[in-house]
Every structure is written in structure tokens, then in C-alpha cells.
């Protein structure tokens, strides 16, 4: 009897170990998939709280960006149950169109001076998965509007006096599907900072990373690599790095085809062109940057006509 009992206990112990090993193995495989594989689509979008800064009137800016874990899929998520900021939402000026990968410092929400210990929560539901970002006035998360971590908290006397550029874009407010919309901008700035020297390509970054895994049944949903931009080195665009303007779809039912996503400023002028394949209401965000500070202007465009196949 005792022998049978010992055998049963031993069998149970072995089963538990095997079951635990199977569970751990599955978890390890999932971690390897998450770390080593890049997906075209089907992944979530993680909202990111990037810190806060204080305004002269005592109110606070909450700064947010996002990580779209997809390498190809762009998502339209209008403000509402799947894209909400609370309290005060759902719409607090957040983006409703999400480009792939990490997008930093996308928008700011202003909260009152008596905000205290409350939290500002941005919730995103993408591809059936819910993610949240929590903004709060944690002392360590304060952003220095002049230096910041990237400057080691120190800036030159010249940069300390730098003011943000201004941008004024004119464009038609409506366009048909497939037609080209011209946009012309006037850029004004104080000339600080001066254009930087050309960027040198980063060593070891000449080719995209290879995707290697010894996992069985590895996913086949691997990224489509975008072709290199003409004149762009591995470390960034060639040529002088001075003031520039960035053009993105901030809200809309789909993406858009821009002549250029980043346009250098020449003699205070910038021009761009955009076309759309899907009708609907769009917001084009135009960001003017002097590489140290930036200013945004939103351009609303109504696209009419049938969806272009």
C-alpha cells in the first residue's frame, strides 16, 4: 500500500514538473516572439506618457506619444470608446491616426494648477487589445523646457533665448480622391540654433537587422521593409540639418501620400503636396521645427469622391 502511495505521489510530482515546464516553455517562446519578431499588423498601440512641464500661469502640460507595435499597419482610431482621455474626454486633442513604431512628443494636454495627485489616463484599443498611459505630476517626470535630459540639463546662452518658430500654411479646404492638394507655408524664426553639420552614417546600421529565431512554428507575418529614401544615409538625411517642417495625418480615416514628409525651409518658405485615396474628414498636422523647439498648425481637409482602388 505504501509502495503504491509513493508511486502515485511520484507520478503526480513528475506531472506537475512537466506541466510547469510546459507553461514556462510557452511563456519563454512568447517572450522570444515578442522580442525577436516584427509584425506587419495585428499588434496593439501603446500610449506613452513622456512627462510634464509647467506653464507661466501655473497650469501644467502633460506630454504624450505612442508606440504602434506594428511595422506596417497604420490605424485610424477616432476619439470615443477606443481612444479616450479621462477625465474631461473622450476627446482632449489626441491623435486619431497612428503611424508605425515609436512617435515621440505628439501632443499635449493642459491641466489646471490645482491638479494635485490626480491622473490623466489615455486609453487606446487597437486590434482588440487595450493599453493605457497614466500621466501624473511625479517630480522625476518633470521636463525642463530649455535643457531636458538630452542636453544634460545645460544649454548655451544662445539656446536659452531661443523662441519657437511660427508656421502659417495655406491650402484648399477640400479636394477629391486622387487629386493633388498643394500646401504652401510661411516659416518665421529667430535663426537660433544655427544649422548643424551634416550627419554621418551610424556604424553598423548600414543594413536592416535580420530576423533570426530557432523557434518552431515561427510566425510568418514579418515586416515589409520600406525602400531607402534618395539621398538618405543610414544615420539620417544627407546635407545640412537646419529648420524643417514635418507633415503628418493627425486624424482621418486613412493615411495620405505626401510629396515629402520632412521639408527643409528655404528663404522662409516651404511647399508640399498631398493626395488621398479614401474620402472623409482629415486633419493634417504641420510641425515647424528649428531642431530645438517646434510649433504645430492643423489643416482641416475634406476629401470627396469614391474610394480609389
Secondary structure as the mmCIF struct_conf table of DSSP 4:
data_model
#
loop_
_struct_conf.conf_type_id
_struct_conf.id
_struct_conf.beg_label_comp_id
_struct_conf.beg_label_asym_id
_struct_conf.beg_label_seq_id
_struct_conf.end_label_comp_id
_struct_conf.end_label_asym_id
_struct_conf.end_label_seq_id
HELX_RH_AL_P HELX_RH_AL_P1 UNK A 2 UNK A 36
STRN STRN1 UNK A 39 UNK A 39
BEND BEND1 UNK A 40 UNK A 42
STRN STRN2 UNK A 45 UNK A 54
TURN_TY1_P TURN_TY1_P1 UNK A 56 UNK A 57
BEND BEND2 UNK A 58 UNK A 58
STRN STRN3 UNK A 60 UNK A 68
STRN STRN4 UNK A 70 UNK A 70
BEND BEND3 UNK A 71 UNK A 72
STRN STRN5 UNK A 75 UNK A 76
BEND BEND4 UNK A 79 UNK A 79
STRN STRN6 UNK A 80 UNK A 80
TURN_TY1_P TURN_TY1_P2 UNK A 81 UNK A 82
STRN STRN7 UNK A 83 UNK A 86
BEND BEND5 UNK A 87 UNK A 88
BEND BEND6 UNK A 90 UNK A 90
BEND BEND7 UNK A 92 UNK A 93
BEND BEND8 UNK A 96 UNK A 96
STRN STRN8 UNK A 97 UNK A 98
BEND BEND9 UNK A 100 UNK A 100
STRN STRN9 UNK A 101 UNK A 111
TURN_TY1_P TURN_TY1_P3 UNK A 113 UNK A 114
TURN_TY1_P TURN_TY1_P4 UNK A 116 UNK A 117
STRN STRN10 UNK A 120 UNK A 126
TURN_TY1_P TURN_TY1_P5 UNK A 127 UNK A 128
STRN STRN11 UNK A 129 UNK A 135
HELX_RH_3T_P HELX_RH_3T_P1 UNK A 139 UNK A 141
STRN STRN12 UNK A 142 UNK A 142
BEND BEND10 UNK A 145 UNK A 147
TURN_TY1_P TURN_TY1_P6 UNK A 148 UNK A 148
HELX_RH_3T_P HELX_RH_3T_P2 UNK A 149 UNK A 151
TURN_TY1_P TURN_TY1_P7 UNK A 152 UNK A 153
HELX_RH_AL_P HELX_RH_AL_P2 UNK A 157 UNK A 160
TURN_TY1_P TURN_TY1_P8 UNK A 161 UNK A 161
STRN STRN13 UNK A 166 UNK A 170
BEND BEND11 UNK A 173 UNK A 173
STRN STRN14 UNK A 174 UNK A 176
TURN_TY1_P TURN_TY1_P9 UNK A 177 UNK A 178
STRN STRN15 UNK A 180 UNK A 188
BEND BEND12 UNK A 193 UNK A 193
HELX_LH_PP_P HELX_LH_PP_P1 UNK A 194 UNK A 195
STRN STRN16 UNK A 196 UNK A 196
HELX_LH_PP_P HELX_LH_PP_P2 UNK A 197 UNK A 202
TURN_TY1_P TURN_TY1_P10 UNK A 203 UNK A 204
BEND BEND13 UNK A 206 UNK A 207
HELX_LH_PP_P HELX_LH_PP_P3 UNK A 208 UNK A 210
TURN_TY1_P TURN_TY1_P11 UNK A 216 UNK A 217
HELX_LH_PP_P HELX_LH_PP_P4 UNK A 222 UNK A 229
TURN_TY1_P TURN_TY1_P12 UNK A 230 UNK A 231
STRN STRN17 UNK A 232 UNK A 233
TURN_TY1_P TURN_TY1_P13 UNK A 234 UNK A 235
STRN STRN18 UNK A 236 UNK A 237
BEND BEND14 UNK A 238 UNK A 239
STRN STRN19 UNK A 241 UNK A 241
STRN STRN20 UNK A 244 UNK A 251
BEND BEND15 UNK A 252 UNK A 254
STRN STRN21 UNK A 257 UNK A 258
BEND BEND16 UNK A 259 UNK A 259
BEND BEND17 UNK A 261 UNK A 261
STRN STRN22 UNK A 262 UNK A 264
STRN STRN23 UNK A 266 UNK A 266
TURN_TY1_P TURN_TY1_P14 UNK A 267 UNK A 268
STRN STRN24 UNK A 269 UNK A 275
BEND BEND18 UNK A 277 UNK A 278
STRN STRN25 UNK A 280 UNK A 289
BEND BEND19 UNK A 291 UNK A 292
STRN STRN26 UNK A 294 UNK A 304
BEND BEND20 UNK A 305 UNK A 305
HELX_LH_PP_P HELX_LH_PP_P5 UNK A 306 UNK A 308
#
